[in-house]
Amino acid sequence: MLERRLIWVGGKGGVGKTSVSAALAVLAAQRGKRCLVVSTDPAHSLGDVFARALDDSPRRLLPNLDAMEIDPDAEVDAHLARVIDQMRKLAAPEMLQELTRQMQLTRHSPGTQEAALLERIARLVTAPPDDYDLIIFDTAPTGHTLRLLTLPEAMAAWTDGLLSHNRKSAELSKVLQHLTPRSGRDVANPLADPNEDQLSGLDRRSRDIADTLRTRRRLFHQARRQLEDPAQSGFMFVLTPEKLPILETERAVQALGEAGIPVVATLVNRVIPADADGAFLQRRRDQEAQYLQQIEASFAALPRPQLPWLETDVQDIPALEQIATLLAAQGF
């Protein structure tokens, strides 16, 4: 798994995705890989696991290891600022105030955070591998992640629609140019076009809008190709041996398969250690054995490494190094 350039770690909330993501990053760094671990979950806990303050910029935590937490609200603000700046260049001055107001209203619209977050992830995914050999994404719970990973297709289709609309608008402008009545000043020169300056400005704006949309579409297509390439990208689900995480993971594996995104492993976390004793734990172990059998049957086509239930919380680098050692023993 660590030979890929992109690893996506997902699963139901509370199964230990962040701890596993962080431990994988520690293991990769120990092996000399320049690694960046990125939290895309709005409810960040990556900094808590490392016991370090993280923000929207990569921070060096260990040799070869950087970490960051993408702030969805900051991404929305930055995204809207870029769009407004672009409109300032393209829109007519009298329209700018209303367009800016409308853009600010979209800040809390459904899907705005996902779109802005997707663009940031797409830029990370498609960036030249100059700084990092491996990027590990600690993703939000399964439903959010599935929407995010399948959004490039929807966004590309939406951009294609805008390009088509823009093309039709440009064609309509040319038709209107020939239908516009000529003014008296054209009598001396019947070939002169009184709207030439205005229309050439419209044409320039139309071309600029089309170029912006094509750049955005290209970004999403490139990100999508990276996601679909099993040599470059792999998704690993973390689950615990319990009913609900198993059911959710089954649905998620199927959904990603239908979306063409390679799933490379399901990691079973918090398995009761064999040396744990007591009647209570024995009953839990008996129940767990049934769920482990179900996991074996449901995910027979995927590797199924396991991590034991630890005695303490995972909340510092030494604990992550302990998990990294366990992951290495599992074949990572």
Secondary structure as UniProt FT lines:
FT   TURN            2..3
FT   STRAND          6..10
FT   TURN            13..14
FT   HELIX           17..30
FT   TURN            31..32
FT   STRAND          35..39
FT   HELIX           46..50
FT   STRAND          59..62
FT   TURN            63..64
FT   STRAND          65..69
FT   HELIX           72..90
FT   HELIX           93..105
FT   HELIX           106..108
FT   TURN            110..111
FT   HELIX           112..126
FT   TURN            129..130
FT   STRAND          134..138
FT   HELIX           142..179
FT   HELIX           184..186
FT   TURN            187..188
FT   TURN            190..191
FT   TURN            194..195
FT   HELIX           196..228
FT   TURN            230..232
FT   STRAND          233..239
FT   HELIX           243..258
FT   TURN            259..260
FT   STRAND          263..271
FT   TURN            274..275
FT   HELIX           279..298
FT   TURN            299..301
FT   STRAND          306..308
FT   HELIX           317..329
FT   TURN            330..331
//
